[in-house]
Amino acid sequence: MGNRVHLISVPDGLGSSEERNQPGKISEAILQTMPRKVEELIEEINGSERKINCVIADQSLGWALEIAKKHGIKRAAFCPAAAALLVLGFSIPKLIDDGVIDQDGTPLKREMIKLSPNMPPMNTMNFVWACVGNINAQKNIFKLMVRNNESIKLTDWLLCNSTYELEPAAFTMAPNIKPIGPLLAPTSKPTDSNCLTWLNQQAPQSVIYVAFGSFTTFNTTQFQELALGLELTGRPFLWVVRSDIPNGRNNAYPEGFQERIGSRGQMVDWVHQKKVLSHPSIACFISHCGWNSTMEGLSNGVPFLCWPYFADQFFNQSYICDYWGVGLVFERDGSGTITRTEIRKKVEQLVGNEKYKGKSMALKETVMNSIAETGGSNNNLKDFVKWLNE
């Protein structure tokens, strides 16, 4: 792209040392600070020789679309999550009218509902705004989603990282959403050569890949149960352990764990996930079910073992296990822990099971066809680019 792309930082309202992994907190800070800063930036650029032709904003930043409309600029919104997440937001008025949630988004009872007959069921307690940790964060996120429903009406285009084939019922409910996925990251940052060398030494479809994204944290008990579960499988594993979580320090591993597993297990703090998932040695993906990870796993034909943590991850798990049939979910015990024996049991049920691998490979072909020359996502993207240039 050369000098055609310029990155500019805009303050988000939090200090450099403040925690940014709390959705409610960061959403509130952004609303208080960023709209004014972004509008100042737009006015500065439009006051120069170059003018802004279009504003493309994350659909959760509806205020950016409002600013663009105020300045007479074309607008497009992008949702990095499933189309079903947008449909859930659009369904808020009906959920209130039907007595499923109150005016603050609080579920009035625990129940399984379907937004349409052909969509996977949703647990009301796992609505994206209702499982973020505390009531204040819930209210802030819910209020933001209600506001964004109005802001989205200002857009000329509403894009998402999905495909028609993955979520046909969602796109039927909201035909204004245009999928352009899967959007797959290019191989830019080099993957640790030791990691790739190790993967090259493993048998085809033998390695358990474990990664939980940027937000998931574990208490010491759960961290150790995961470690012991991976040990019990007797299989090689590649485990991404974030360097910024205290539970990832060496002394948090079970006593003697690293010595016992030796070279059978690799614990690293970063990998290029797309490159790892495309490696022939990978057998399955133990995942938090974030949408980017879901799309990357699907695009490489890798079966899932699902360990959702919060927000949309629970519904993504329903897609993976109940709708697409390409994975299994871990069950928690009475104390809420996923035990070492549960981990071993689910690995044994999934790995080597041709039913799951076969469905995963078939879905990979379907997903990748969507970005082929005549695919639905590719056609939408070409139409979007044409509109941008008008």
BAVO-995117 format. One record per residue: x, y, z of N, C-alpha, C in turn; residue in one letter. Coordinates in steps of 0.05 Angstrom, whole numbers, padded with zeros to 5 digits, always signed. Example, Ala and Ser with C-alpha at 12.3 -4.5 7.8 and 13.67 -1.06 7.14 Angstrom:
BEGIN
+00264-00114+00156+00246-00090+00156+00264-00066+00156A+00257-00045+00142+00273-00021+00143+00258+00001+00157S
***
This chain:
BEGIN
+00016-00024+00000+00000+00000+00000+00017+00025+00000M+00043+00023+00006+00061+00046+00005+00052+00068+00024G+00051+00093+00014+00043+00115+00031+00014+00122+00029N-00002+00103+00019-00031+00108+00016-00046+00104+00042R-00034+00091+00062-00047+00086+00088-00032+00101+00110V-00046+00117+00124-00034+00132+00146-00049+00125+00172H-00035+00117+00192-00046+00110+00218-00044+00134+00237L-00066+00141+00250-00067+00164+00268-00079+00154+00295I-00066+00160+00317-00077+00153+00343-00096+00174+00353S-00118+00164+00365-00138+00182+00377-00141+00173+00406V-00140+00191+00425-00143+00183+00454-00169+00169+00459P-00168+00148+00476-00192+00133+00482-00203+00140+00510D-00191+00159+00523-00201+00168+00549-00189+00154+00573G-00172+00134+00568-00159+00120+00591-00129+00127+00591L-00117+00127+00615-00089+00131+00617-00073+00107+00607G-00048+00111+00602-00031+00090+00590-00029+00065+00608S-00033+00068+00634-00030+00046+00652-00057+00033+00660S-00079+00044+00650-00105+00034+00658-00113+00009+00643E-00129-00007+00656-00138-00033+00645-00157-00029+00622E-00151-00042+00600-00168-00039+00576-00183-00065+00569R-00182-00084+00586-00195-00110+00581-00222-00112+00594N-00233-00089+00603-00260-00089+00614-00279-00074+00595Q-00296-00089+00581-00312-00077+00560-00329-00054+00568P-00342-00055+00591-00359-00033+00600-00343-00008+00606G-00320-00011+00618-00303+00011+00625-00292+00025+00600K-00281+00010+00582-00270+00022+00558-00291+00035+00541I-00315+00023+00539-00337+00034+00523-00345+00062+00534S-00347+00064+00561-00355+00089+00573-00334+00110+00568E-00308+00103+00571-00286+00122+00567-00286+00132+00538A-00290+00114+00520-00289+00121+00491-00311+00141+00485I-00335+00136+00495-00358+00154+00490-00353+00182+00501L-00338+00185+00522-00333+00211+00534-00311+00226+00520Q-00293+00212+00506-00269+00226+00495-00267+00225+00465T-00271+00202+00453-00264+00199+00425-00281+00215+00405M-00308+00217+00409-00324+00232+00389-00313+00260+00384P-00306+00274+00404-00296+00302+00400-00269+00301+00386R-00252+00283+00393-00225+00281+00380-00227+00273+00351K-00245+00254+00345-00249+00245+00317-00261+00267+00300V-00280+00282+00311-00291+00304+00296-00271+00326+00291E-00254+00331+00310-00232+00351+00306-00213+00342+00284E-00208+00316+00283-00190+00305+00262-00203+00307+00235L-00229+00301+00233-00243+00304+00207-00243+00333+00198I-00248+00351+00216-00248+00379+00208-00221+00389+00200E-00200+00378+00213-00172+00386+00205-00166+00376+00177E-00173+00351+00171-00167+00339+00145-00183+00353+00123I-00208+00358+00129-00226+00370+00109-00218+00400+00104N-00203+00411+00123-00194+00438+00119-00168+00440+00103G-00158+00417+00095-00133+00416+00079-00140+00412+00050S-00120+00406+00034-00125+00401+00005-00140+00375+00000E-00136+00356+00019-00149+00330+00015-00175+00329+00032R-00195+00315+00021-00221+00313+00035-00227+00284+00041K-00242+00280+00062-00251+00253+00069-00275+00245+00052I-00272+00222+00038-00293+00213+00020-00313+00195+00034N-00303+00180+00054-00321+00160+00067-00310+00155+00095C-00328+00150+00114-00320+00141+00140-00330+00112+00143V-00311+00094+00149-00317+00066+00154-00312+00062+00184I-00332+00055+00199-00329+00052+00228-00339+00026+00238A-00327+00016+00259-00338-00008+00273-00367-00001+00281D-00385-00020+00276-00413-00014+00282-00418-00008+00311Q-00400-00015+00329-00404-00008+00357-00397+00021+00363S-00385+00034+00344-00378+00063+00346-00398+00080+00330L-00423+00077+00337-00444+00091+00322-00440+00121+00321G-00428+00132+00341-00424+00161+00342-00406+00171+00318W-00388+00153+00309-00372+00161+00286-00388+00164+00261A-00409+00148+00258-00427+00150+00235-00444+00175+00238L-00452+00182+00262-00467+00207+00266-00450+00232+00259E-00425+00231+00266-00407+00253+00259-00404+00255+00228I-00401+00232+00215-00398+00232+00186-00422+00244+00173A-00446+00236+00182-00470+00247+00171-00471+00277+00174K-00464+00287+00198-00464+00315+00204-00447+00331+00184K-00425+00318+00175-00406+00332+00157-00411+00324+00128H-00433+00310+00122-00440+00304+00095-00421+00283+00082G-00411+00265+00097-00392+00245+00087-00405+00218+00085I-00399+00203+00063-00410+00176+00060-00402+00158+00083K-00420+00139+00089-00416+00123+00114-00419+00093+00108R-00402+00078+00122-00404+00049+00122-00397+00039+00149A-00411+00018+00158-00405+00006+00184-00396-00023+00180A-00378-00032+00197-00367-00059+00195-00370-00073+00222F-00380-00097+00221-00382-00114+00245-00362-00136+00244C-00342-00137+00262-00322-00158+00261-00332-00185+00273P-00357-00185+00283-00368-00209+00296-00388-00221+00276A-00403-00241+00286-00422-00255+00270-00446-00237+00263A-00459-00242+00241-00483-00227+00234-00504-00231+00255A-00504-00254+00268-00524-00259+00289-00522-00239+00312A-00498-00228+00317-00495-00208+00338-00510-00183+00330L-00509-00175+00305-00524-00152+00296-00554-00157+00298L-00562-00182+00290-00591-00189+00291-00601-00188+00319V-00584-00197+00338-00592-00196+00366-00597-00167+00375L-00579-00149+00366-00582-00120+00373-00608-00109+00360G-00613-00116+00335-00637-00107+00322-00662-00117+00335F-00660-00140+00349-00683-00153+00362-00689-00142+00390S-00673-00123+00400-00677-00113+00427-00705-00103+00432I-00717-00087+00415-00745-00077+00421-00765-00100+00424P-00762-00121+00407-00780-00144+00409-00775-00160+00434K-00750-00162+00442-00743-00177+00467-00755-00163+00491L-00756-00136+00491-00768-00121+00512-00799-00125+00511I-00810-00122+00488-00839-00125+00485-00849-00153+00493D-00832-00174+00487-00840-00201+00493-00834-00209+00522D-00823-00190+00538-00818-00196+00566-00794-00214+00571G-00775-00214+00551-00751-00230+00554-00730-00215+00570V-00728-00189+00566-00710-00171+00581-00725-00146+00590I-00713-00132+00609-00725-00107+00618-00712-00084+00602D-00718-00059+00610-00708-00036+00595-00678-00032+00597Q-00665-00045+00617-00636-00043+00619-00622-00067+00607D-00638-00085+00595-00626-00109+00582-00623-00133+00600G-00632-00130+00626-00630-00153+00644-00650-00175+00637T-00641-00199+00633-00660-00221+00627-00679-00225+00651P-00704-00228+00645-00724-00231+00667-00725-00260+00677L-00715-00279+00661-00712-00306+00670-00692-00320+00652K-00681-00342+00663-00663-00358+00647-00679-00376+00629R-00675-00373+00603-00689-00390+00584-00674-00391+00558E-00680-00411+00541-00668-00413+00515-00689-00402+00495M-00679-00384+00478-00697-00373+00458-00683-00374+00430I-00700-00371+00409-00689-00369+00382-00699-00343+00370K-00680-00328+00358-00688-00304+00344-00704-00309+00319L-00700-00333+00307-00716-00342+00285-00716-00373+00286S-00735-00386+00274-00737-00415+00276-00712-00430+00267P-00697-00418+00248-00673-00431+00237-00647-00422+00249N-00647-00406+00270-00623-00398+00283-00618-00415+00307M-00592-00419+00315-00587-00434+00340-00600-00421+00364P-00606-00436+00385-00618-00425+00409-00597-00408+00424P-00607-00388+00439-00591-00370+00455-00601-00373+00484M-00582-00375+00503-00588-00373+00531-00590-00343+00539N-00613-00335+00550-00616-00307+00555-00595-00296+00574T-00585-00313+00592-00564-00304+00610-00537-00299+00596M-00535-00309+00571-00510-00305+00556-00513-00285+00534N-00535-00269+00534-00536-00246+00516-00510-00230+00518F-00501-00219+00496-00474-00207+00495-00470-00186+00516V-00491-00171+00523-00489-00149+00543-00493-00159+00571W-00504-00184+00574-00512-00193+00601-00491-00211+00615A-00468-00216+00602-00449-00234+00614-00421-00221+00614C-00420-00195+00621-00395-00181+00620-00384-00175+00648V-00396-00186+00669-00384-00185+00695-00399-00169+00717G-00411-00146+00710-00425-00130+00730-00447-00114+00717N-00466-00106+00734-00490-00093+00724-00485-00066+00711I-00465-00051+00721-00459-00025+00708-00448-00028+00680N-00430-00048+00677-00420-00053+00650-00442-00063+00632A-00460-00079+00642-00483-00089+00626-00500-00065+00617Q-00506-00047+00635-00523-00024+00627-00509-00007+00606K-00483-00002+00610-00469+00015+00591-00468+00002+00563N-00462-00024+00562-00461-00037+00536-00488-00039+00523I-00509-00045+00539-00536-00047+00528-00545-00020+00517F-00540+00002+00533-00547+00029+00524-00533+00035+00498K-00508+00027+00495-00493+00032+00471-00504+00017+00447L-00513-00008+00452-00524-00024+00430-00550-00012+00421M-00567-00002+00439-00592+00011+00432-00586+00036+00415V-00567+00051+00423-00559+00075+00408-00549+00068+00380R-00533+00047+00379-00521+00039+00354-00542+00029+00334N-00564+00018+00344-00586+00010+00326-00596+00034+00310N-00596+00057+00322-00605+00081+00308-00583+00091+00290E-00558+00090+00299-00535+00100+00283-00532+00084+00257S-00537+00057+00259-00533+00040+00236-00552+00048+00213I-00575+00059+00220-00594+00068+00200-00582+00090+00182K-00560+00103+00192-00548+00125+00177-00528+00115+00156L-00523+00088+00156-00502+00078+00138-00513+00072+00110T-00495+00074+00091-00501+00065+00064-00494+00035+00061D-00475+00025+00076-00467-00003+00076-00463-00013+00104W-00472-00038+00109-00467-00051+00135-00454-00078+00128L-00428-00079+00134-00411-00102+00126-00406-00120+00151L-00400-00145+00146-00392-00162+00169-00373-00184+00159C-00358-00195+00178-00338-00216+00172-00352-00243+00174N-00368-00250+00155-00382-00275+00154-00387-00283+00126S-00403-00304+00122-00412-00312+00095-00441-00319+00096T-00454-00317+00072-00482-00325+00070-00486-00354+00079Y-00468-00371+00072-00471-00400+00077-00469-00406+00107E-00453-00391+00122-00450-00397+00151-00474-00389+00167L-00487-00366+00159-00509-00355+00175-00534-00348+00158E-00544-00367+00143-00566-00360+00125-00591-00348+00139P-00598-00358+00163-00621-00347+00177-00617-00319+00186A-00593-00312+00195-00587-00285+00203-00589-00265+00180A-00579-00273+00157-00580-00255+00133-00608-00253+00122F-00624-00274+00126-00652-00272+00118-00667-00252+00136T-00660-00252+00162-00673-00233+00180-00664-00204+00176M-00639-00201+00167-00628-00174+00163-00613-00173+00136A-00628-00172+00114-00615-00172+00088-00598-00148+00082P-00599-00127+00099-00582-00103+00095-00553-00109+00103N-00549-00131+00118-00521-00138+00125-00508-00152+00102I-00485-00143+00094-00471-00155+00071-00445-00168+00081K-00443-00195+00079-00418-00208+00087-00396-00205+00067P-00372-00202+00078-00348-00200+00061-00326-00219+00071I-00334-00238+00088-00314-00256+00100-00311-00282+00084G-00291-00298+00092-00274-00293+00116-00252-00273+00110P-00247-00255+00129-00225-00237+00127-00202-00249+00143L-00181-00257+00129-00159-00271+00141-00134-00254+00141L-00121-00253+00164-00097-00236+00167-00075-00246+00149A-00061-00228+00136-00037-00236+00120-00014-00244+00139P+00004-00260+00129+00027-00268+00145+00048-00246+00145T+00046-00229+00165+00064-00206+00166+00085-00210+00188S+00076-00212+00213+00095-00216+00235+00105-00245+00234K+00132-00249+00234+00142-00276+00232+00135-00294+00256P+00126-00318+00251+00121-00337+00272+00148-00347+00282T+00149-00352+00308+00174-00363+00321+00183-00387+00305D+00208-00386+00296+00218-00408+00279+00219-00434+00295S+00225-00432+00321+00226-00456+00338+00198-00470+00339N+00178-00453+00340+00150-00464+00340+00144-00479+00314C+00151-00467+00292+00146-00480+00266+00163-00505+00263L+00187-00504+00272+00205-00527+00270+00193-00550+00286T+00182-00544+00310+00170-00564+00327+00145-00576+00314W+00128-00559+00302+00104-00568+00288+00112-00587+00265L+00133-00580+00251+00142-00596+00228+00151-00624+00237N+00158-00627+00262+00167-00653+00273+00144-00671+00282Q+00120-00660+00283+00097-00675+00294+00082-00689+00271Q+00068-00711+00278+00053-00727+00259+00029-00710+00249A+00019-00716+00225-00004-00702+00215-00028-00706+00234P-00043-00684+00238-00067-00684+00254-00063-00697+00282Q-00042-00688+00295-00035-00699+00321-00035-00678+00343S-00031-00652+00336-00026-00631+00356-00051-00617+00365V-00054-00614+00391-00076-00598+00402-00066-00569+00404I-00080-00551+00390-00073-00522+00391-00091-00509+00411Y-00080-00494+00430-00095-00482+00452-00090-00451+00452V-00111-00436+00449-00108-00406+00450-00135-00394+00458A-00133-00374+00475-00158-00362+00487-00161-00332+00482F-00147-00321+00464-00151-00293+00457-00140-00273+00478G-00150-00249+00477-00138-00227+00492-00151-00222+00519S-00175-00232+00523-00190-00225+00547-00191-00247+00568F-00190-00272+00560-00195-00295+00578-00173-00296+00599T-00182-00299+00624-00163-00304+00646-00173-00328+00663T-00155-00341+00677-00161-00364+00693-00151-00360+00721F-00166-00371+00741-00155-00373+00768-00134-00396+00768N-00120-00398+00790-00098-00418+00791-00108-00446+00788T-00131-00452+00800-00142-00479+00798-00149-00486+00769T-00162-00468+00755-00169-00474+00727-00145-00476+00709Q-00126-00458+00714-00101-00459+00698-00087-00486+00701F-00085-00495+00726-00071-00520+00731-00087-00544+00720Q-00114-00543+00722-00130-00565+00711-00126-00567+00680E-00124-00544+00667-00119-00543+00638-00092-00556+00632L-00072-00549+00647-00045-00560+00643-00045-00590+00647A-00058-00599+00669-00058-00628+00675-00076-00643+00654L-00097-00630+00645-00113-00642+00624-00098-00647+00599G-00082-00627+00590-00066-00630+00566-00045-00652+00570L-00034-00654+00595-00015-00675+00601-00029-00702+00598E-00053-00705+00609-00068-00730+00609-00074-00740+00581L-00077-00722+00562-00084-00731+00535-00063-00748+00522T-00038-00744+00531-00016-00759+00519-00008-00750+00491G-00020-00728+00482-00016-00718+00455+00002-00693+00456R+00016-00688+00434+00031-00663+00432+00012-00639+00432P+00020-00617+00444+00003-00593+00445+00019-00567+00442F+00007-00547+00431+00018-00520+00428-00001-00502+00443L+00008-00490+00464-00009-00474+00482+00001-00445+00483W-00016-00427+00475-00009-00398+00476-00017-00388+00504V+00003-00381+00520-00001-00371+00547+00008-00342+00547V-00012-00324+00550-00006-00296+00549+00014-00288+00570R+00034-00272+00562+00055-00264+00580+00046-00244+00601S+00023-00230+00596+00014-00209+00614-00005-00219+00635D-00011-00246+00635-00028-00255+00657-00011-00268+00679I-00014-00259+00703+00002-00270+00725+00000-00301+00727P-00024-00312+00720-00028-00341+00721-00010-00355+00701N+00002-00341+00683+00019-00354+00663+00048-00356+00671G+00055-00347+00695+00083-00349+00704+00091-00378+00709R+00116-00383+00707+00126-00411+00709+00116-00424+00735N+00115-00409+00757+00108-00421+00782+00079-00427+00785N+00062-00420+00764+00034-00427+00765+00029-00454+00753A+00047-00465+00738+00044-00492+00727+00045-00512+00750Y+00031-00535+00748+00032-00555+00768+00061-00564+00773P+00067-00572+00797+00094-00580+00804+00103-00603+00786E+00126-00600+00773+00137-00620+00756+00125-00622+00729G+00105-00605+00722+00091-00607+00697+00110-00604+00673F+00126-00583+00673+00143-00578+00650+00164-00600+00646Q+00173-00611+00668+00193-00632+00666+00180-00658+00654E+00155-00663+00663+00141-00687+00654+00134-00686+00624R+00125-00663+00615+00117-00662+00587+00140-00659+00568I+00162-00648+00577+00186-00646+00561+00180-00632+00535G+00189-00644+00513+00185-00631+00486+00158-00638+00474S+00141-00653+00488+00115-00660+00478+00097-00635+00477R+00101-00616+00495+00085-00592+00496+00102-00567+00492G+00090-00548+00479+00103-00522+00474+00085-00500+00486Q+00095-00485+00505+00081-00462+00516+00095-00436+00505M+00080-00420+00491+00091-00396+00478+00073-00373+00484V+00083-00348+00482+00066-00325+00488+00054-00312+00463D+00062-00321+00439+00050-00311+00414+00056-00330+00391W+00036-00333+00373+00041-00347+00348+00025-00333+00327V+00032-00337+00302+00015-00327+00280-00007-00349+00276H-00031-00343+00287-00051-00364+00289-00059-00375+00262Q-00062-00359+00242-00070-00369+00216-00050-00389+00206K-00025-00383+00210-00004-00401+00200-00004-00427+00216K-00008-00425+00242-00010-00450+00258-00034-00467+00250V-00057-00454+00248-00081-00470+00241-00080-00483+00214L-00064-00472+00196-00062-00483+00169-00041-00505+00168S-00027-00510+00190-00006-00530+00190-00018-00558+00191H-00008-00577+00175-00020-00604+00174-00018-00620+00200P-00002-00612+00219+00000-00627+00244-00022-00621+00263S-00038-00599+00259-00058-00591+00278-00082-00610+00276I-00090-00620+00299-00113-00639+00301-00139-00625+00310A-00136-00606+00328-00160-00592+00338-00152-00566+00351C-00171-00549+00357-00167-00522+00367-00183-00519+00392F-00170-00518+00416-00184-00511+00441-00185-00480+00441I-00210-00470+00439-00213-00441+00434-00234-00429+00452S-00231-00402+00457-00251-00387+00471-00275-00380+00453H-00273-00386+00427-00294-00382+00408-00299-00352+00401C-00278-00336+00403-00280-00309+00392-00285-00311+00362G-00298-00292+00350-00306-00295+00322-00283-00297+00303W-00262-00281+00307-00238-00282+00289-00226-00310+00291N-00223-00321+00315-00212-00348+00318-00231-00369+00305S-00257-00365+00308-00276-00383+00296-00273-00383+00265T-00271-00359+00253-00269-00357+00224-00242-00369+00215M-00221-00365+00230-00195-00376+00222-00195-00407+00224E-00207-00417+00245-00209-00446+00248-00226-00459+00225G-00249-00446+00219-00266-00456+00198-00252-00456+00171L-00237-00434+00166-00223-00430+00141-00201-00450+00136S-00193-00464+00158-00171-00484+00155-00181-00512+00161N-00207-00516+00164-00218-00542+00168-00210-00556+00193G-00207-00540+00215-00198-00551+00241-00222-00554+00260V-00227-00578+00271-00249-00581+00290-00242-00566+00316P-00264-00559+00331-00261-00543+00355-00268-00559+00381F-00254-00551+00402-00263-00557+00429-00268-00530+00442L-00293-00525+00450-00302-00498+00457-00301-00492+00486C-00290-00469+00493-00286-00460+00520-00293-00430+00521W-00319-00423+00516-00326-00394+00515-00323-00381+00542P-00317-00355+00541-00311-00340+00566-00332-00319+00571Y-00339-00303+00551-00360-00282+00555-00370-00272+00528F-00389-00253+00530-00400-00238+00507-00410-00257+00485A-00403-00253+00460-00414-00268+00437-00403-00296+00435D-00383-00303+00452-00369-00328+00449-00388-00352+00455Q-00408-00348+00472-00427-00370+00478-00444-00376+00454F-00453-00356+00440-00469-00361+00416-00452-00372+00393F-00427-00363+00391-00409-00375+00371-00405-00405+00376N-00404-00412+00402-00402-00440+00409-00427-00456+00399Q-00450-00444+00401-00475-00457+00392-00473-00462+00361S-00463-00442+00347-00459-00446+00318-00440-00470+00313Y-00417-00470+00327-00397-00490+00323-00407-00518+00329I-00420-00521+00352-00427-00548+00362-00455-00557+00352C-00474-00539+00353-00502-00547+00348-00511-00542+00320D-00500-00522+00306-00509-00515+00280-00491-00526+00258Y-00465-00521+00260-00447-00531+00240-00437-00559+00246W-00437-00567+00271-00428-00594+00278-00399-00599+00275G-00382-00579+00281-00353-00582+00277-00338-00581+00303V-00352-00586+00325-00337-00585+00351-00354-00595+00374G-00341-00596+00397-00354-00603+00422-00348-00582+00443L-00365-00581+00463-00361-00561+00484-00353-00575+00510V-00335-00562+00525-00327-00572+00551-00350-00567+00571F-00355-00586+00588-00375-00583+00610-00361-00577+00636E-00372-00559+00652-00360-00551+00678-00372-00569+00700R-00356-00573+00721-00366-00588+00744-00382-00570+00762D-00390-00580+00785-00407-00565+00804-00395-00539+00814G-00368-00537+00813-00355-00513+00823-00349-00494+00800S-00357-00501+00775-00352-00484+00753-00326-00488+00739G-00312-00510+00746-00286-00516+00735-00288-00536+00713T-00272-00532+00692-00269-00553+00671-00245-00570+00680I-00251-00595+00687-00231-00612+00699-00212-00625+00679T-00190-00635+00689-00170-00648+00672-00182-00673+00659R-00200-00688+00673-00212-00711+00661-00232-00704+00639T-00246-00681+00642-00264-00672+00621-00248-00664+00596E-00225-00652+00600-00208-00644+00578-00199-00668+00562I-00189-00688+00577-00180-00713+00564-00203-00726+00549R-00226-00728+00562-00249-00742+00550-00258-00729+00524K-00260-00702+00524-00269-00689+00499-00248-00690+00477K-00222-00689+00484-00201-00692+00464-00203-00720+00451V-00208-00740+00468-00210-00768+00457-00234-00771+00439E-00256-00757+00446-00281-00759+00430-00278-00745+00403Q-00262-00723+00402-00260-00707+00378-00238-00715+00359L-00214-00718+00371-00190-00722+00354-00191-00751+00341V-00189-00752+00315-00190-00777+00302-00218-00785+00294G-00238-00770+00302-00266-00776+00295-00271-00764+00267N-00275-00781+00248-00278-00773+00220-00303-00756+00216E-00323-00759+00233-00348-00743+00230-00341-00713+00233K-00326-00706+00253-00320-00678+00258-00300-00668+00238Y-00280-00684+00231-00260-00675+00212-00272-00672+00184K-00290-00691+00177-00303-00689+00151-00320-00665+00148G-00336-00659+00169-00353-00635+00168-00336-00610+00168K-00314-00610+00182-00296-00586+00183-00284-00581+00156S-00276-00602+00141-00264-00598+00115-00285-00589+00095M-00309-00600+00097-00330-00592+00079-00338-00562+00083A-00338-00554+00108-00345-00526+00114-00322-00508+00106L-00298-00517+00108-00275-00501+00098-00279-00495+00068K-00286-00515+00053-00290-00511+00024-00312-00490+00019E-00334-00493+00034-00357-00474+00030-00348-00446+00037T-00334-00443+00060-00326-00416+00069-00307-00403+00049V-00287-00418+00040-00267-00407+00022-00279-00401-00006M-00299-00416-00014-00312-00410-00039-00326-00383-00039N-00333-00373-00015-00347-00347-00014-00329-00324-00022S-00302-00328-00020-00284-00307-00028-00270-00313-00054I-00280-00334-00067-00270-00340-00095-00283-00320-00114A-00275-00321-00139-00283-00300-00158-00313-00296-00160E-00328-00317-00159-00358-00314-00161-00372-00317-00134T-00357-00317-00112-00369-00321-00086-00384-00297-00077G-00403-00302-00059-00420-00280-00049-00405-00258-00034G-00386-00266-00018-00370-00246-00003-00353-00229-00022S-00341-00243-00042-00324-00229-00061-00341-00209-00078N-00365-00217-00085-00382-00199-00100-00390-00175-00084N-00397-00179-00059-00404-00157-00041-00380-00137-00038N-00356-00148-00035-00333-00131-00031-00328-00115-00057L-00330-00127-00080-00326-00113-00105-00347-00090-00108K-00372-00096-00101-00393-00075-00102-00387-00053-00083D-00377-00060-00060-00371-00039-00039-00348-00021-00050F-00327-00033-00061-00305-00017-00071-00314+00001-00094V-00332-00009-00111-00343+00007-00133-00358+00031-00121K-00373+00027-00101-00388+00048-00088-00369+00069-00075W-00347+00059-00063-00327+00077-00052-00316+00096-00073L-00312+00086-00096-00299+00102-00118-00318+00119-00134N-00344+00117-00128-00363+00134-00142-00361+00163-00135E
***
